[in-house]
Amino acid sequence: MNHDRAVSHDLRDRVTHIGLELAAWTRARVALTAALMVALAIGFETMAVVASAPWWAGAAAVIVGLGLGVSIAGAVDAPPGAELVVCDLRAVVGAPIALLLALTPAGGLLVPEVTPVFALLAVALAVWTALARLDRRARARLSPEGEVCTDCRPLVARRG
């Protein structure tokens, strides 16, 4: 029972930290997120129309665009400990690839029956990477030394 309470408390803390992180975003960061979301969504929507994709492709394109926009904008001016790491590339690259597979026209790489699975995978990857980016930024801001990802190496060498 105590384990369940600890997990619940940890989840509540993470949600609170992510909310506080979003509230602290500047207008420039929000504008960058919106611009990236619109650009990515338009690109994916165009592919969906050209590929005669089903109705759910548009929703998946917008959600993936938003998730990737938040992830990329969240990496700009990241506090110490929340810099980009190699692990960040997995979802930022994986989500668009999964969405592209979902938008392949009939007779393309996949049978049409499995394309919704790839769309769901793309949405899950994009949402996961956005939440992970926001959580890492929030934890780094709250930690005096800046929390460092110990699983990955930095993508860009730290200046200074």
C-alpha positions in Angstrom: 0.0 0.0 0.0 2.8 2.4 0.8 4.3 1.7 -2.6 1.1 2.8 -4.3 1.0 6.0 -2.3 4.6 6.7 -3.2 3.9 6.2 -6.9 0.8 8.3 -6.7 2.7 11.1 -4.9 5.6 10.9 -7.5 3.1 11.2 -10.4 1.3 14.1 -8.7 4.7 15.9 -8.2 5.7 15.3 -11.8 2.3 16.6 -13.1 2.7 19.7 -10.9 6.3 20.3 -12.0 5.3 20.0 -15.7 2.4 22.5 -15.2 4.8 24.9 -13.4 7.3 24.5 -16.2 4.7 25.3 -18.9 3.5 28.3 -16.9 7.1 29.7 -16.8 7.5 29.6 -20.6 8.1 32.9 -22.3 6.0 34.1 -25.2 8.9 33.4 -27.5 9.0 29.8 -26.4 5.3 29.4 -26.8 5.5 31.1 -30.3 8.3 28.7 -31.3 6.2 25.7 -30.2 3.2 27.0 -32.1 5.3 27.7 -35.2 6.8 24.2 -35.1 3.5 22.6 -34.5 1.9 24.4 -37.4 4.8 23.6 -39.8 4.9 20.0 -38.9 1.1 19.6 -38.9 0.9 21.2 -42.3 3.6 19.0 -43.7 2.0 15.8 -42.3 -1.5 17.0 -43.3 -0.3 17.5 -46.8 1.1 14.0 -46.9 -2.2 12.7 -45.5 -4.2 14.4 -48.3 -1.9 13.3 -51.0 -1.9 9.7 -49.6 -5.7 9.8 -49.2 -5.2 8.9 -45.6 -8.2 8.2 -43.3 -9.8 10.8 -40.9 -7.6 9.9 -38.0 -4.4 10.9 -39.8 -5.2 14.6 -39.4 -5.6 14.3 -35.7 -2.4 12.3 -35.4 -0.5 14.8 -37.4 -1.6 17.7 -35.2 -0.8 15.9 -32.0 2.6 14.7 -33.2 3.3 18.3 -34.4 2.4 19.7 -31.0 4.5 17.1 -29.1 7.5 17.6 -31.3 7.1 21.4 -31.1 7.1 21.3 -27.3 10.1 18.9 -27.3 12.2 21.1 -29.6 11.2 24.4 -28.0 11.8 22.9 -24.6 15.4 22.2 -25.6 16.1 25.9 -26.4 18.0 27.5 -23.5 17.6 24.4 -21.3 18.8 24.9 -17.7 21.9 23.0 -16.6 21.0 19.3 -16.3 18.2 19.5 -18.9 20.4 19.8 -22.0 19.7 17.7 -25.0 20.9 14.1 -24.7 21.2 11.3 -27.2 18.0 9.7 -25.8 16.0 12.7 -26.9 16.6 11.9 -30.5 14.9 8.5 -30.2 11.4 9.9 -30.0 12.0 13.1 -32.0 13.1 10.9 -34.9 10.9 7.9 -34.2 7.6 9.8 -34.0 7.8 11.3 -37.5 9.0 8.0 -39.0 6.0 6.2 -37.4 3.6 8.8 -38.7 5.1 8.6 -42.1 4.6 4.9 -42.1 1.0 5.5 -41.0 0.5 7.9 -43.9 1.8 5.6 -46.6 -0.8 5.2 -49.3 -2.5 1.9 -49.9 0.0 -0.4 -51.6 2.9 1.3 -49.9 5.1 -0.2 -47.3 2.4 -1.5 -45.0 -1.0 -3.1 -45.3 -3.7 -0.5 -44.5 -4.9 -2.4 -41.5 -1.7 -1.8 -39.5 -1.3 1.9 -40.3 -3.4 3.0 -37.3 -1.0 1.2 -35.0 1.9 3.3 -36.4 -0.2 6.4 -36.0 -0.8 5.6 -32.3 2.9 4.8 -31.9 3.8 8.2 -33.4 1.3 10.0 -31.0 2.6 8.1 -28.0 6.3 8.8 -28.9 5.6 12.5 -29.5 3.6 12.9 -26.2 6.1 10.9 -24.2 9.1 13.0 -25.5 7.3 16.2 -24.8 6.4 15.2 -21.3 9.9 13.9 -20.6 11.4 17.2 -21.9 9.1 19.3 -19.7 9.8 17.0 -16.7 13.6 17.2 -17.2 13.5 21.0 -17.5 11.3 21.3 -14.3 13.6 18.9 -12.3 16.7 20.7 -13.5 15.3 24.1 -12.4 14.3 22.8 -9.0 17.7 21.0 -8.4 20.5 23.3 -7.1 23.1 21.5 -9.1 20.9 20.7 -12.1 19.8 17.2 -12.5 21.7 15.3 -15.1 20.5 12.4 -17.2 22.8 9.5 -16.2 21.5 7.2 -18.9 22.7 9.2 -21.9 25.5 11.3 -23.0 25.0 15.0 -24.0 24.1 15.6 -27.6 25.9 18.9 -27.6 29.1 19.6 -25.6 28.5 22.1 -22.8 30.1 25.5 -23.2 32.2 27.1 -20.6 
